Amino acid sequence: MTELALHELRKTYAVRGRSAVEAVRGIDLRLASGELLGLLGPSGCGKSTTLRMIAGLEQVTGGDIRIDGTSVVGLPAQRRNIGVAFENYALYPPLTVAENLAFGLAARRRATRPEIARRVAAMAERIGISGLLDARPAGLSSGQKQRVALARALIREPDVLLLDEPLSHLDAGQRDTTRRELKRIQRDLGHTTILVTHDQEEALSLADRIAVMKDGVIQQLGTPHEIYDAPANLFVADFVGEPAMNLLPGTVEDGGLLRLSPTVRVPLPAPLPAGRRVVLGVRPEDLRLTDIGVRATVSAHEPLLEAGITTLALEGVERPLVVQTAPDVRPERGAAVHVAADAELTHVFDAETGDALR
């Protein structure tokens, strides 16, 4: 049972002729034993750099990394009992699958050949790759390579497991299957795990908690429900959700109304001072087409199997409004409709700071 803690973790890169680049800027995180934390964010936000510092593959500029209370910052990667499964698999092409799994155990010289063979067979059985042990990486599919990479990370019985974009090279069908298997394996083995991903669906479905990152800083830390239902700021609101949350800037008026344009006003979920500039947020699934409400014009409709996605134009409002509809609702382009939302399901953000106001 292992706890992992990051305290004021920083990484700065010196660039010749330019100011230093701060890739990670003071991250504080504490993972409970057996927890799976998702580091979620766009490319370049610092999530992979954070993972590499934990693994000992990047030098730490400042702060501390502690495993069960002991700092590992001064330890080389090979002395940290950490398993890593990389995005590009990093398998050894000349070796068979069995030899890839055994390589790390043999290099550490902490197990006999019979013990290594037993552990390879047991791990292959658990991951579902027993039939691939004699194959070489070149003959494997992307999904099979990912399973081998995961098995190689797990076979060393690590204190901490790090997964760097583990499903990014898989097609949709493989991704869904592997995601379910990955969650089952992590729960069965109980490894304290960090999952680095830019895929929100991956993070929301796998992680116990999610840390959303931007520009080397954690924007919000919480459970998947907290991240989705109560985004801390405009970045999180816009980044998490598919389709993305509708974000409509406006000005507060007396009477609890928000003016989106000279002709469009909508109720606010709570009173705010008149004249304040805010951004109203509402998820597409929390909007509905009704007989009454705000008048809109249909710009486009995408009929999907499980739902429909309708794009609306509000008079005088620059940003389109996206509504998720039932699969049998198929409004035609140019049709006049009305749209409404439950005020309790809307979000309000400060237009200047981007911070959530409720």
N, C-alpha and C positions, 0 to 999 in steps of 0.2 A: 504494500500500500504506500503510494508515493504522493507527496504534495510538491507542487512547483510554484515558485514565487519569482516575479520580476519586480525589481524596485528601481524606479527612475532610470530605466534602461535607455541608453542613448547610443547612436551611431552617427558619426560625422565623417564624411569623405573629403579629403583635401584634393582640390582640383587646381592644377597649375594655371596660373594667370586669372583665376576666378575666386570668388568667395567660397568658403567651405560649404558643402552641401549637407544639411541635416536630414538624413534618411529616416531616423527614428528619434523622437524627441520626448524622452522622459516617460516611458511606459511603466505603469504600475498594474500588475495583474497577480492574482493568487488563484491557483487551480486546486480544488479539493482532490483527494485521492480518487482515481477512477473517473474523473470528470472529462468530458470531451468539449473543448472550447473551440469555436470557430473564429478564426481571424479573417474577417470579410472586408473587402475593399477593392477599389480599382487598381489597375496596374500602376506601379510606382508609388504606392501609398506607404510602403515600408513593411508590409506583412512578411514577405519572404526573407527580408534582411533580419527581422526579428527572429524568425525560425532558425536562420543560419547562425545567429549569435548564440542561441540556446544550444544548438548542436555542436558549437565550437568551431564552426567553419568560417566565422567572421570574428575579428577582434572587436571586443567591446570598447567603446569610447568612454562610457561612463555608466554608473549604476551597478546593479548586482543581479545575479541569477542564482537562486538557491533551490536545491533539491533536498527535501526533508530537512530544511534548516541549514544545510551546508552549502557554502558558496562553491560554484564550479567554474567561476570566471578564469581562474588561473590554470585550469586543467586543460590539456590538449584533447581534441575530439575523441581519440581512441581510448581515453581514460574516463570518459563520461559514458555511463551505461544508458545510451540514448539510441533508439532505433529510428531511422529516417527512411521514408519512401518518397523518392523524388518524382517530379512531373515527367522526366524523360526516362524513368525506370532505372537507368544506370546499371544495367546487367552486363556481365562479361560475355561477349559473343563467343569466344572459343570454348566456354565451359557449358556443360549440360545444366539443366535446371537443378538437379541434385547437387552438382558441384557448386553452382551459384549459392545455393542455400548453405552449403557446408563451409564455404570459403572463409567467412568471418569467424566461425567457431574454430576452424583449424588454425587460423592466423593468431588467435588469442591463446591457443595452446592450453585451454582450460578443460578440455574434454578428450576422452579417448576416442579412437576411431569407431568402436562399436556404439559408444554413447552418441557420437555425432550422427551416425547412420540411423539410430533410433529416433533422435530428435528430428532429423530431416523427414523421415517417414511419417512421424506423428504430425508435424506441421503441415506437410503436403496433404494429409488426410483431412485436417481441420479446414484448410483453405480450399480444398477441392481440386488439387492439381496432382494427385497421385499418378494419374495416367500420363503426366508430362515430364516425369523425372529424368527420362533419357533423352528428351528433346533439347535442342539448342534454341536460344532466343530468336534467331532469324526465322525459325519455323513457327513461331507463336503469333497469335492474333494480339491486338492491342489489349483486349480484356485479359487474356492469359498472361501477358507480360506484366500487367498491373498486379495480378494476383501473385505472381512470383516475387515482384518487388516488395509487396506487402509481407509475404511469407518470410522473405530474407530479413526484413526489419524486425519481425516478431520473434524469429527463432532464437535471437540472442537474449530473449526474456528481458527486455529493457525496462528501466525504471520509468522512462517517459517515451512516448511514441509521437513522432512528428510526421505529418502528412502534408506534402507540398503539392497542391493542385493535383491530387491523386486521380481524378476522373476526367481531366481536361481533354485527353486524347481519345476518349471513348465515344462511340456513337450513342444516340439517344437510348436505344434499347439496352446496350451494354451498361450505360451509365446508371439507369434505373436499377438493374439487377445487382450491379456491383455496389451501389449505394446501400441497398438493403443488406447485402452480405457484410459490408464493412461495418454497419451499425451492429449487426448481430455479433460479429467477431469481437468488436471493441467491448460490448456489454459482457460477453462470455469471459473474456480474458481480464477485463477490468483495468486496462492500462490507462494511466493519466495521459491524455492525448490533446495535441493541438493540431487542428486542421486549417491549413491556409488555402483560401479559395477566393475567387472573384464571382463565383456562382452563388447567388442568393438562395436558390432552391436547395442546393447542396448544403449550405450552412443552416438554413431553417429546418431541414428535415433531419440532419444528423446531430447537430450540436445541442448540448445541455444549456450552454450560454454562448452568446455571440459578442465579439468585440468588433465594432465597425470602425475602420480606420480611414483616415484621409491625411495626406501630407505628414506622415509619421506620428500622428496623434490619434488616440482613441476618441472617437466622437460620442460613442454610447456603448455601454456594457450592460447586457441584460439577457433574459431568456428570449427565445424566438418570439413568444407572444408579446413580450414587452417591447422588443425592437419593432415588431410589425404594428402593434396596436397603439403604441405611445412613442413615436419617434421623437428623439430629443431635440432635433433641429431640422432645418430644411434639407441638408445633405442626406441625412439618414432617411427622411421621408421620401426623397426623390430616388435614392439608390435602392431601397428595399421595397419590392413589390413589382409584380408583373401582371397586367400593365401597371405602369408607374402611377403613383398618387397624382391626382389633379391638384395643381398649385396655382391659385388665382389671387393676384395682388389686388388690394383695394384699400379704401379709406373708411374708417368707422364713422357712422353718423349717429345722431341722437335717436333713441328708440331701439337700440340694439340691432341696427342694420349695418351691413357692409355694402358700400357702393363699389361695384365692380366696373361700372361704366355709367354714363349719364342716364341710361334707361334701365339698368339691371341692378337690383338690390336684393340681397339675401339675408336671412336672419343669422345672427351670431349665436353660438351656444352659451355665451356668458357676456355680461356687460363689459364694455371697454370705453375708455375716454374718447369722446368725439374728436375727430381729426387725426387720430393715430393711424399710421400706415402699417398694415398687417398683410399676411398672406394666408388665405383660407385653403386648407387641404382637405380633400375628400377622396377616398379610394373608389375606383370605378365600380366595385361590387356593392358599395354603399349608396350608390345612386340608382334611381328607378325612373322609368318613363311612366307618366301618370296623365290623368285628364286635367289636373291643375298643377300649378307650380311655375317655374321660370320658363318662359317661351324660348325655344331654340329651333335651329334648322339642322337637319341631318346632312352632314358632309360626306360621310362614308359609313358603310356597315360591312363587317367581316363575319360571315356566318361560320362559326366553328362547331365542331361536333358537340362539345359539352356546354357551350355558351356562345353568345354573340358579343362582338365588340363594336359599339356604335360611337362614332365621332360626331360631336355636335358643335355648332357655332352659336355663341351667344351674341346678341346685338351689341356692338361697340367693344367687345372683349377680344383682345388680341389672341389669347391662348385658347386652343380648342379644349373641349370638355369630352372626356372619354367615359363611356358608360358600359358596364357589363350587363348584358341582357340574357333572358332565358333563350334557349336554342330555337324556340318557335316564334320569337319576336324578330321580325325582319323588316324594319322600316326602310323605305326607299329614299334614295338620295334626293335632297331638296324638300323632303316632307317637313311640315311644321309639327313640332311635338312640344310637350312640356316635360320638364325634368325636376325632380325633387330629391331631397336627402333628409334623413333624420339628423337634426342638429346635434344630438348626442354622439353621433358617429363622425362628426367633422373635427378638424384640427385647426388650430390658429397659431401662427408663427409671427414673431416680430420681423418686420420687413428689413430692418437695419442689421440686427445681430443674427437673424436666422433662428434664434432659440424658440422652442415651443413655449407658448403661453398657457397651455392647458394640456 
